[in-house]
Amino acid sequence: MSITKEGKQKLIGQFQINGKDTGSSEVQVSILTERIRHLTEHFKTHKKDNHSRKGLLTMVSTRKKLLNYLRRTNYDKYLKIIQELELRK
């Protein structure tokens, strides 16, 4: 099972810029991060699930591109989202 509707709405509410924002870079990064964490747990028990592994790599690549865009355009928001999602130590 992937991310639930309630979990997704919670992430959108936490990272949205205004009331109607559902697709900004911050929101997309937070949703991708949650899905990546879920799949990482999935791979601890299903080591040979290569089809899902390809999807995971695609998500990681997409998140990396979004974070690079955010770092380039608004460095303060980039630092904030990195800290809130605990992506880099």
CNS distance restraints for C-alpha pairs under 8 A (distance, minus, plus):
assign (resid   2 and name CA) (resid  35 and name CA) 6.62 0.50 0.50
assign (resid   2 and name CA) (resid  38 and name CA) 7.04 0.50 0.50
assign (resid   3 and name CA) (resid   7 and name CA) 6.27 0.50 0.50
assign (resid   3 and name CA) (resid   8 and name CA) 6.51 0.50 0.50
assign (resid   3 and name CA) (resid  34 and name CA) 7.24 0.50 0.50
assign (resid   3 and name CA) (resid  35 and name CA) 6.35 0.50 0.50
assign (resid   3 and name CA) (resid  38 and name CA) 7.83 0.50 0.50
assign (resid   4 and name CA) (resid   8 and name CA) 6.14 0.50 0.50
assign (resid   5 and name CA) (resid   9 and name CA) 6.10 0.50 0.50
assign (resid   6 and name CA) (resid  10 and name CA) 6.12 0.50 0.50
assign (resid   7 and name CA) (resid  11 and name CA) 6.32 0.50 0.50
assign (resid   8 and name CA) (resid  12 and name CA) 6.17 0.50 0.50
assign (resid   8 and name CA) (resid  31 and name CA) 6.73 0.50 0.50
assign (resid   9 and name CA) (resid  13 and name CA) 6.03 0.50 0.50
assign (resid  10 and name CA) (resid  14 and name CA) 6.19 0.50 0.50
assign (resid  11 and name CA) (resid  15 and name CA) 6.21 0.50 0.50
assign (resid  11 and name CA) (resid  27 and name CA) 7.02 0.50 0.50
assign (resid  11 and name CA) (resid  30 and name CA) 6.59 0.50 0.50
assign (resid  11 and name CA) (resid  31 and name CA) 6.74 0.50 0.50
assign (resid  12 and name CA) (resid  16 and name CA) 5.49 0.50 0.50
assign (resid  12 and name CA) (resid  21 and name CA) 7.85 0.50 0.50
assign (resid  12 and name CA) (resid  22 and name CA) 6.17 0.50 0.50
assign (resid  12 and name CA) (resid  27 and name CA) 5.69 0.50 0.50
assign (resid  12 and name CA) (resid  31 and name CA) 7.96 0.50 0.50
assign (resid  15 and name CA) (resid  26 and name CA) 6.06 0.50 0.50
assign (resid  15 and name CA) (resid  27 and name CA) 5.43 0.50 0.50
assign (resid  15 and name CA) (resid  30 and name CA) 7.56 0.50 0.50
assign (resid  16 and name CA) (resid  20 and name CA) 7.97 0.50 0.50
assign (resid  16 and name CA) (resid  21 and name CA) 5.39 0.50 0.50
assign (resid  16 and name CA) (resid  22 and name CA) 6.52 0.50 0.50
assign (resid  16 and name CA) (resid  24 and name CA) 7.18 0.50 0.50
assign (resid  16 and name CA) (resid  26 and name CA) 7.25 0.50 0.50
assign (resid  16 and name CA) (resid  27 and name CA) 6.12 0.50 0.50
assign (resid  17 and name CA) (resid  21 and name CA) 6.05 0.50 0.50
assign (resid  17 and name CA) (resid  24 and name CA) 7.73 0.50 0.50
assign (resid  22 and name CA) (resid  27 and name CA) 6.53 0.50 0.50
assign (resid  23 and name CA) (resid  27 and name CA) 6.01 0.50 0.50
assign (resid  23 and name CA) (resid  28 and name CA) 6.12 0.50 0.50
assign (resid  24 and name CA) (resid  28 and name CA) 6.25 0.50 0.50
assign (resid  25 and name CA) (resid  29 and name CA) 6.06 0.50 0.50
assign (resid  25 and name CA) (resid  66 and name CA) 6.22 0.50 0.50
assign (resid  25 and name CA) (resid  67 and name CA) 7.83 0.50 0.50
assign (resid  25 and name CA) (resid  70 and name CA) 7.01 0.50 0.50
assign (resid  26 and name CA) (resid  30 and name CA) 6.24 0.50 0.50
assign (resid  26 and name CA) (resid  81 and name CA) 6.90 0.50 0.50
assign (resid  27 and name CA) (resid  31 and name CA) 6.26 0.50 0.50
assign (resid  28 and name CA) (resid  32 and name CA) 6.09 0.50 0.50
assign (resid  28 and name CA) (resid  63 and name CA) 7.89 0.50 0.50
assign (resid  29 and name CA) (resid  33 and name CA) 5.99 0.50 0.50
assign (resid  29 and name CA) (resid  63 and name CA) 5.71 0.50 0.50
assign (resid  29 and name CA) (resid  66 and name CA) 6.83 0.50 0.50
assign (resid  29 and name CA) (resid  67 and name CA) 7.33 0.50 0.50
assign (resid  30 and name CA) (resid  34 and name CA) 6.34 0.50 0.50
assign (resid  30 and name CA) (resid  85 and name CA) 7.14 0.50 0.50
assign (resid  31 and name CA) (resid  35 and name CA) 6.34 0.50 0.50
assign (resid  32 and name CA) (resid  36 and name CA) 6.03 0.50 0.50
assign (resid  32 and name CA) (resid  59 and name CA) 6.50 0.50 0.50
assign (resid  32 and name CA) (resid  60 and name CA) 7.82 0.50 0.50
assign (resid  32 and name CA) (resid  63 and name CA) 6.52 0.50 0.50
assign (resid  33 and name CA) (resid  37 and name CA) 6.16 0.50 0.50
assign (resid  33 and name CA) (resid  63 and name CA) 7.59 0.50 0.50
assign (resid  33 and name CA) (resid  85 and name CA) 7.74 0.50 0.50
assign (resid  34 and name CA) (resid  38 and name CA) 6.27 0.50 0.50
assign (resid  35 and name CA) (resid  39 and name CA) 6.23 0.50 0.50
assign (resid  36 and name CA) (resid  40 and name CA) 6.08 0.50 0.50
assign (resid  36 and name CA) (resid  56 and name CA) 6.42 0.50 0.50
assign (resid  36 and name CA) (resid  59 and name CA) 7.04 0.50 0.50
assign (resid  36 and name CA) (resid  60 and name CA) 7.24 0.50 0.50
assign (resid  37 and name CA) (resid  41 and name CA) 6.46 0.50 0.50
assign (resid  38 and name CA) (resid  42 and name CA) 6.35 0.50 0.50
assign (resid  39 and name CA) (resid  43 and name CA) 6.25 0.50 0.50
assign (resid  39 and name CA) (resid  52 and name CA) 7.88 0.50 0.50
assign (resid  39 and name CA) (resid  56 and name CA) 6.91 0.50 0.50
assign (resid  40 and name CA) (resid  44 and name CA) 6.75 0.50 0.50
assign (resid  41 and name CA) (resid  45 and name CA) 7.46 0.50 0.50
assign (resid  42 and name CA) (resid  46 and name CA) 6.16 0.50 0.50
assign (resid  43 and name CA) (resid  47 and name CA) 5.21 0.50 0.50
assign (resid  43 and name CA) (resid  48 and name CA) 7.97 0.50 0.50
assign (resid  43 and name CA) (resid  49 and name CA) 7.29 0.50 0.50
assign (resid  49 and name CA) (resid  53 and name CA) 6.41 0.50 0.50
assign (resid  50 and name CA) (resid  54 and name CA) 6.36 0.50 0.50
assign (resid  51 and name CA) (resid  55 and name CA) 6.80 0.50 0.50
assign (resid  52 and name CA) (resid  56 and name CA) 6.20 0.50 0.50
assign (resid  53 and name CA) (resid  57 and name CA) 6.26 0.50 0.50
assign (resid  54 and name CA) (resid  58 and name CA) 6.29 0.50 0.50
assign (resid  55 and name CA) (resid  59 and name CA) 6.24 0.50 0.50
assign (resid  56 and name CA) (resid  60 and name CA) 6.19 0.50 0.50
assign (resid  57 and name CA) (resid  61 and name CA) 6.16 0.50 0.50
assign (resid  58 and name CA) (resid  62 and name CA) 6.19 0.50 0.50
assign (resid  59 and name CA) (resid  63 and name CA) 6.09 0.50 0.50
assign (resid  60 and name CA) (resid  64 and name CA) 6.12 0.50 0.50
assign (resid  61 and name CA) (resid  65 and name CA) 6.30 0.50 0.50
assign (resid  62 and name CA) (resid  66 and name CA) 6.27 0.50 0.50
assign (resid  63 and name CA) (resid  67 and name CA) 6.09 0.50 0.50
assign (resid  64 and name CA) (resid  68 and name CA) 6.14 0.50 0.50
assign (resid  65 and name CA) (resid  69 and name CA) 6.21 0.50 0.50
assign (resid  66 and name CA) (resid  70 and name CA) 6.15 0.50 0.50
assign (resid  67 and name CA) (resid  71 and name CA) 6.01 0.50 0.50
assign (resid  67 and name CA) (resid  78 and name CA) 6.90 0.50 0.50
assign (resid  68 and name CA) (resid  72 and name CA) 6.14 0.50 0.50
assign (resid  69 and name CA) (resid  73 and name CA) 6.16 0.50 0.50
assign (resid  70 and name CA) (resid  74 and name CA) 5.51 0.50 0.50
assign (resid  70 and name CA) (resid  75 and name CA) 6.62 0.50 0.50
assign (resid  70 and name CA) (resid  77 and name CA) 7.18 0.50 0.50
assign (resid  70 and name CA) (resid  78 and name CA) 5.55 0.50 0.50
assign (resid  71 and name CA) (resid  75 and name CA) 4.69 0.50 0.50
assign (resid  71 and name CA) (resid  77 and name CA) 7.83 0.50 0.50
assign (resid  71 and name CA) (resid  78 and name CA) 5.26 0.50 0.50
assign (resid  71 and name CA) (resid  79 and name CA) 7.95 0.50 0.50
assign (resid  74 and name CA) (resid  78 and name CA) 6.38 0.50 0.50
assign (resid  75 and name CA) (resid  79 and name CA) 6.25 0.50 0.50
assign (resid  76 and name CA) (resid  80 and name CA) 6.24 0.50 0.50
assign (resid  77 and name CA) (resid  81 and name CA) 6.12 0.50 0.50
assign (resid  78 and name CA) (resid  82 and name CA) 6.16 0.50 0.50
assign (resid  79 and name CA) (resid  83 and name CA) 6.16 0.50 0.50
assign (resid  80 and name CA) (resid  84 and name CA) 6.14 0.50 0.50
assign (resid  81 and name CA) (resid  85 and name CA) 5.94 0.50 0.50
assign (resid  82 and name CA) (resid  86 and name CA) 5.75 0.50 0.50
assign (resid  82 and name CA) (resid  87 and name CA) 5.36 0.50 0.50
assign (resid  82 and name CA) (resid  88 and name CA) 6.55 0.50 0.50
assign (resid  83 and name CA) (resid  87 and name CA) 6.91 0.50 0.50
assign (resid  83 and name CA) (resid  88 and name CA) 7.53 0.50 0.50
